[in-house]
Amino acid sequence: MSESIPVSRAVDHGTAKLMPDVDRERAWLLTVDGAPQSYVDLDEPTHLEFEYARRLGHVLDVAGEPGAPLDAVHLGGGAMTLPRYLAVTRPGSRQEVVEADAGLAALVAEHLPLPAGAGVTVHTVDARAWLEAAPDRCADVLVADVFGGSQVPAHLTTVGYVDEVARVLRPGGVYLANLADAAPFAFLRSQLATVAARFAECVLIAEPAVLRGRRFGNAVLAVSDRALDVPALTRAVAADPFPARVEAGAVLDAFVGDAPVVHDGTAVPSPLPPSGAFAVG
């Protein structure tokens, strides 16, 4: 964007706003119906403002050899924060971005265009529909950051969906998901149980206050059919301005407990956040 002027536009699923950050010359916050969706610094795409985005970035950093390109799929595009990050930190990566809101994708393309040669292809279709049509073993990493309003859609929470994720990932590939919940964590625990039905390795990253049930918040899930570098992730998230905890193994198994695996016939969206939890004026 040539000028730092806020933009507001009706998109397919609400009203999107692009608001400039007064502290960073070409940085923008994207909201939809008042809920923050993305933050992008066009001059410094490795700057990840949101805590959950930094945690996703830490997992991407250890998902393969440092700096080596990856074939990545992003379910949920927003302002393309993580595709921009990956294009810089792992140049030469091939990335597919699936954004169901065509109006939102057009707004971002118009005002926050990706740099030439970024290696990113955008698809404006439903995330699960795209996934079900994708080839086998075509991705090294798959990132799910999909919210319909402020909720993860029900059809992206089931074991049938996770089966498609497992099919699309290559051996050793990593699936990441941004989820949100609060105590007693019925949704989060069921999601952990559901991915554990198909993947051997599971890691949860969240702020201690969220895990202790003090507030509603984001949790990042990372799973694979191979061991993840938990010590490296632990060091990275502990060094953040807002440190997080990494849970895995027996501690995570105890957290999940007897939570049920989610099936298509019984799935529900993630819980609505409390009023004002993520709202921006």
Secondary structure by P-SEA (a helix, b strand, c coil): ccccbbbbbbccccbbbbbbcccccbbbbbbcccccccccccccccccccaaaaaaaaaaaaccccccccbbbbcccccaaaaaaaaaccccbbbbbbbccaaaaaaaaacccccccccbbbbcccaaaaaaacccccccbbbbbcccccccccccccaaaaaaaaaaccccbbbbbbbbbcccaaaaaaaaaaaaacccbbbbbbccccccccccbbbbbbbcccccaaaaaaaaaaaccbbbbbbccaaaaaaacbbbbbccccccccccccccccccc
